[in-house]
Amino acid sequence: MDQHVLNKARSGLIKNSLIAWQKPVYQVLSLEPQAPDRTGSFMSLGDILAMGGEK
C-alpha cells in the first residue's frame, strides 16, 4: 500500500470515529450499540409490563 492510499484510509477512519491516531500509535475505538429496531406498532402499558416479567 502506498503512502497516499494509507493516508486517505486513515483519514476516513478518523473522520468516522473508528480510530484515534497519534504517530506512531493507532487506537481502535468502540462502536456505540445500535438502537433496537422499532416495529412501528403500539403496545399497551399492560403488555409492556408483562414483557418485563418474561425471561
The first five atom37 places (N, CA, C, CB, O) and aatype in JSON, in Angstrom:
{
  "aatype": [12, 3, 5, 8, 19, 10, 2, 11, 0, 1, 15, 7, 10, 9, 11, 2, 15, 10, 9, 0, 17, 5, 11, 14, 19, 18, 5, 19, 10, 15, 10, 6, 14, 5, 0, 14, 3, 1, 16, 7, 15, 13, 12, 15, 10, 7, 3, 9, 10, 0, 12, 7, 7, 6, 11],
  "atom_mask": [
    [1, 1, 1, 1, 1],
    [1, 1, 1, 1, 1],
    [1, 1, 1, 1, 1],
    [1, 1, 1, 1, 1],
    [1, 1, 1, 1, 1],
    [1, 1, 1, 1, 1],
    [1, 1, 1, 1, 1],
    [1, 1, 1, 1, 1],
    [1, 1, 1, 1, 1],
    [1, 1, 1, 1, 1],
    [1, 1, 1, 1, 1],
    [1, 1, 1, 0, 1],
    [1, 1, 1, 1, 1],
    [1, 1, 1, 1, 1],
    [1, 1, 1, 1, 1],
    [1, 1, 1, 1, 1],
    [1, 1, 1, 1, 1],
    [1, 1, 1, 1, 1],
    [1, 1, 1, 1, 1],
    [1, 1, 1, 1, 1],
    [1, 1, 1, 1, 1],
    [1, 1, 1, 1, 1],
    [1, 1, 1, 1, 1],
    [1, 1, 1, 1, 1],
    [1, 1, 1, 1, 1],
    [1, 1, 1, 1, 1],
    [1, 1, 1, 1, 1],
    [1, 1, 1, 1, 1],
    [1, 1, 1, 1, 1],
    [1, 1, 1, 1, 1],
    [1, 1, 1, 1, 1],
    [1, 1, 1, 1, 1],
    [1, 1, 1, 1, 1],
    [1, 1, 1, 1, 1],
    [1, 1, 1, 1, 1],
    [1, 1, 1, 1, 1],
    [1, 1, 1, 1, 1],
    [1, 1, 1, 1, 1],
    [1, 1, 1, 1, 1],
    [1, 1, 1, 0, 1],
    [1, 1, 1, 1, 1],
    [1, 1, 1, 1, 1],
    [1, 1, 1, 1, 1],
    [1, 1, 1, 1, 1],
    [1, 1, 1, 1, 1],
    [1, 1, 1, 0, 1],
    [1, 1, 1, 1, 1],
    [1, 1, 1, 1, 1],
    [1, 1, 1, 1, 1],
    [1, 1, 1, 1, 1],
    [1, 1, 1, 1, 1],
    [1, 1, 1, 0, 1],
    [1, 1, 1, 0, 1],
    [1, 1, 1, 1, 1],
    [1, 1, 1, 1, 1]
  ],
  "atom_positions": [
    [[0.86, -1.17, 0.0], [0.0, 0.0, 0.0], [0.91, 1.23, 0.0], [-0.98, 0.0, 1.24], [1.82, 1.34, 0.82]],
    [[0.64, 2.14, -0.92], [1.49, 3.34, -0.94], [1.02, 4.34, 0.11], [1.48, 3.99, -2.34], [-0.07, 4.21, 0.67]],
    [[1.84, 5.33, 0.38], [1.6, 6.29, 1.45], [0.31, 7.09, 1.23], [2.77, 7.24, 1.57], [-0.41, 7.37, 2.19]],
    [[0.0, 7.45, 0.0], [-1.21, 8.21, -0.29], [-2.47, 7.41, 0.07], [-1.25, 8.61, -1.78], [-3.39, 7.94, 0.68]],
    [[-2.5, 6.15, -0.3], [-3.65, 5.29, 0.0], [-3.79, 5.11, 1.51], [-3.49, 3.91, -0.7], [-4.9, 5.16, 2.04]],
    [[-2.67, 4.92, 2.21], [-2.7, 4.77, 3.66], [-3.24, 6.03, 4.33], [-1.29, 4.45, 4.19], [-4.08, 5.95, 5.22]],
    [[-2.75, 7.19, 3.9], [-3.21, 8.45, 4.49], [-4.71, 8.66, 4.27], [-2.43, 9.63, 3.9], [-5.41, 9.1, 5.17]],
    [[-5.19, 8.34, 3.08], [-6.61, 8.51, 2.76], [-7.47, 7.55, 3.6], [-6.86, 8.26, 1.26], [-8.51, 7.95, 4.12]],
    [[-7.03, 6.31, 3.73], [-7.77, 5.32, 4.53], [-7.79, 5.73, 6.0], [-7.14, 3.92, 4.37], [-8.83, 5.66, 6.65]],
    [[-6.65, 6.16, 6.51], [-6.57, 6.58, 7.91], [-7.46, 7.78, 8.16], [-5.11, 6.91, 8.3], [-8.15, 7.82, 9.18]],
    [[-7.47, 8.75, 7.26], [-8.31, 9.94, 7.41], [-9.79, 9.56, 7.45], [-8.05, 10.92, 6.27], [-10.55, 10.13, 8.24]],
    [[-10.2, 8.62, 6.61], [-11.59, 8.17, 6.61], [-11.98, 7.51, 7.92], [0.0, 0.0, 0.0], [-13.07, 7.73, 8.43]],
    [[-11.08, 6.7, 8.45], [-11.37, 6.02, 9.72], [-11.45, 7.02, 10.88], [-10.29, 4.96, 10.02], [-12.3, 6.9, 11.75]],
    [[-10.56, 8.01, 10.86], [-10.58, 9.04, 11.91], [-11.86, 9.87, 11.78], [-9.33, 9.96, 11.8], [-12.51, 10.15, 12.79]],
    [[-12.22, 10.27, 10.56], [-13.41, 11.09, 10.33], [-14.68, 10.39, 10.82], [-13.54, 11.41, 8.84], [-15.6, 11.05, 11.31]],
    [[-14.72, 9.07, 10.7], [-15.88, 8.29, 11.13], [-15.76, 7.78, 12.56], [-16.1, 7.13, 10.21], [-16.54, 6.92, 12.98]],
    [[-14.79, 8.3, 13.3], [-14.58, 7.97, 14.73], [-14.38, 6.48, 14.96], [-15.76, 8.45, 15.56], [-14.82, 5.94, 15.97]],
    [[-13.7, 5.82, 14.01], [-13.41, 4.39, 14.17], [-12.03, 4.15, 14.75], [-13.54, 3.68, 12.84], [-11.79, 3.12, 15.37]],
    [[-11.12, 5.11, 14.56], [-9.8, 5.0, 15.16], [-9.37, 6.37, 15.68], [-8.77, 4.46, 14.14], [-9.86, 7.41, 15.24]],
    [[-8.44, 6.32, 16.61], [-7.7, 7.51, 17.04], [-6.27, 7.25, 16.62], [-7.84, 7.79, 18.61], [-5.79, 6.12, 16.69]],
    [[-5.56, 8.3, 16.2], [-4.19, 8.1, 15.72], [-3.33, 9.27, 16.14], [-4.15, 7.93, 14.2], [-3.67, 10.43, 15.91]],
    [[-2.22, 8.94, 16.77], [-1.17, 9.91, 17.04], [0.12, 9.16, 16.82], [-1.26, 10.53, 18.5], [0.47, 8.26, 17.59]],
    [[0.84, 9.53, 15.76], [2.02, 8.8, 15.32], [2.88, 8.41, 16.51], [2.83, 9.63, 14.34], [3.22, 9.29, 17.3]],
    [[3.23, 7.18, 16.67], [3.06, 6.01, 15.82], [1.94, 5.08, 16.3], [4.36, 5.25, 15.76], [1.89, 3.92, 15.9]],
    [[1.03, 5.59, 17.14], [0.05, 4.71, 17.8], [-1.33, 4.86, 17.17], [-0.01, 5.03, 19.3], [-1.81, 5.98, 16.95]],
    [[-1.96, 3.72, 16.88], [-3.36, 3.66, 16.44], [-4.17, 3.08, 17.59], [-3.52, 2.81, 15.14], [-3.7, 2.18, 18.28]],
    [[-5.38, 3.59, 17.8], [-6.29, 3.0, 18.78], [-7.63, 2.78, 18.1], [-6.44, 3.91, 20.04], [-8.21, 3.71, 17.53]],
    [[-8.11, 1.54, 18.16], [-9.43, 1.23, 17.62], [-10.46, 1.64, 18.65], [-9.55, -0.29, 17.27], [-10.38, 1.24, 19.81]],
    [[-11.43, 2.45, 18.24], [-12.44, 2.96, 19.15], [-13.65, 2.05, 19.17], [-12.86, 4.38, 18.76], [-13.96, 1.4, 18.18]],
    [[-14.33, 2.0, 20.31], [-15.5, 1.13, 20.42], [-16.67, 1.72, 19.65], [-15.89, 0.92, 21.91], [-16.78, 2.94, 19.5]],
    [[-17.53, 0.85, 19.18], [-18.72, 1.26, 18.47], [-19.86, 1.42, 19.45], [-19.1, 0.25, 17.36], [-19.96, 0.67, 20.42]],
    [[-20.71, 2.4, 19.2], [-21.9, 2.58, 20.03], [-22.87, 1.45, 19.73], [-22.56, 3.97, 19.78], [-23.03, 1.07, 18.56]],
    [[-23.53, 0.89, 20.75], [-24.52, -0.15, 20.47], [-25.65, 0.41, 19.62], [-25.09, -0.74, 21.78], [-26.05, 1.57, 19.78]],
    [[-26.15, -0.4, 18.72], [-27.25, 0.03, 17.86], [-28.55, 0.02, 18.64], [-27.36, -0.87, 16.61], [-28.78, -0.83, 19.5]],
    [[-29.39, 0.99, 18.32], [-30.71, 1.04, 18.93], [-31.53, -0.13, 18.4], [-31.42, 2.41, 18.64], [-31.4, -0.5, 17.23]],
    [[-32.37, -0.71, 19.23], [-33.2, -1.82, 18.75], [-34.12, -1.35, 17.63], [-34.04, -2.41, 19.91], [-34.54, -0.2, 17.59]],
    [[-34.41, -2.26, 16.73], [-35.32, -1.95, 15.63], [-36.71, -1.67, 16.19], [-35.37, -3.11, 14.6], [-37.19, -2.36, 17.09]],
    [[-37.32, -0.67, 15.65], [-38.69, -0.33, 16.05], [-39.65, -0.97, 15.08], [-38.9, 1.22, 16.1], [-39.43, -0.97, 13.87]],
    [[-40.72, -1.52, 15.62], [-41.69, -2.21, 14.76], [-42.72, -1.25, 14.2], [-42.38, -3.32, 15.53], [-43.39, -1.56, 13.21]],
    [[-42.86, -0.09, 14.81], [-43.86, 0.85, 14.35], [-45.26, 0.55, 14.88], [0.0, 0.0, 0.0], [-46.22, 1.21, 14.5]],
    [[-45.37, -0.46, 15.76], [-46.68, -0.8, 16.3], [-46.79, -0.28, 17.73], [-46.92, -2.33, 16.26], [-45.79, -0.01, 18.4]],
    [[-48.03, -0.14, 18.18], [-48.29, 0.33, 19.52], [-48.52, -0.86, 20.44], [-49.49, 1.28, 19.55], [-49.01, -1.91, 20.01]],
    [[-48.16, -0.68, 21.73], [-48.39, -1.71, 22.73], [-49.04, -1.05, 23.93], [-47.05, -2.43, 23.13], [-48.78, 0.12, 24.23]],
    [[-49.87, -1.79, 24.6], [-50.49, -1.25, 25.8], [-49.46, -1.3, 26.94], [-51.78, -2.05, 26.18], [-48.51, -2.09, 26.91]],
    [[-49.67, -0.46, 27.92], [-48.79, -0.46, 29.08], [-48.8, -1.82, 29.77], [-49.2, 0.64, 30.07], [-47.76, -2.28, 30.25]],
    [[-49.95, -2.47, 29.83], [-50.03, -3.8, 30.43], [-49.18, -4.81, 29.69], [0.0, 0.0, 0.0], [-48.52, -5.64, 30.32]],
    [[-49.17, -4.75, 28.34], [-48.32, -5.67, 27.56], [-46.84, -5.4, 27.81], [-48.64, -5.53, 26.07], [-46.04, -6.33, 27.92]],
    [[-46.48, -4.12, 27.9], [-45.08, -3.76, 28.15], [-44.64, -4.27, 29.51], [-44.88, -2.24, 28.06], [-43.56, -4.84, 29.66]],
    [[-45.49, -4.04, 30.52], [-45.15, -4.51, 31.87], [-45.09, -6.04, 31.94], [-46.18, -3.99, 32.88], [-44.25, -6.59, 32.65]],
    [[-45.95, -6.71, 31.2], [-45.94, -8.16, 31.18], [-44.65, -8.68, 30.56], [-47.15, -8.7, 30.4], [-44.13, -9.72, 30.97]],
    [[-44.12, -7.95, 29.57], [-42.86, -8.37, 28.95], [-41.7, -8.3, 29.94], [-42.56, -7.49, 27.73], [-40.75, -9.07, 29.83]],
    [[-41.78, -7.38, 30.89], [-40.74, -7.24, 31.9], [-40.61, -8.46, 32.78], [0.0, 0.0, 0.0], [-39.54, -8.72, 33.32]],
    [[-41.68, -9.23, 32.94], [-41.66, -10.43, 33.76], [-41.19, -11.66, 33.0], [0.0, 0.0, 0.0], [-40.92, -12.69, 33.61]],
    [[-41.09, -11.57, 31.67], [-40.65, -12.73, 30.87], [-39.15, -12.86, 30.93], [-41.11, -12.6, 29.41], [-38.42, -11.86, 30.97]],
    [[-38.69, -14.07, 30.93], [-37.23, -14.33, 30.93], [-36.93, -15.3, 29.83], [-36.73, -14.9, 32.3], [-35.77, -15.67, 29.63]]
  ]
}
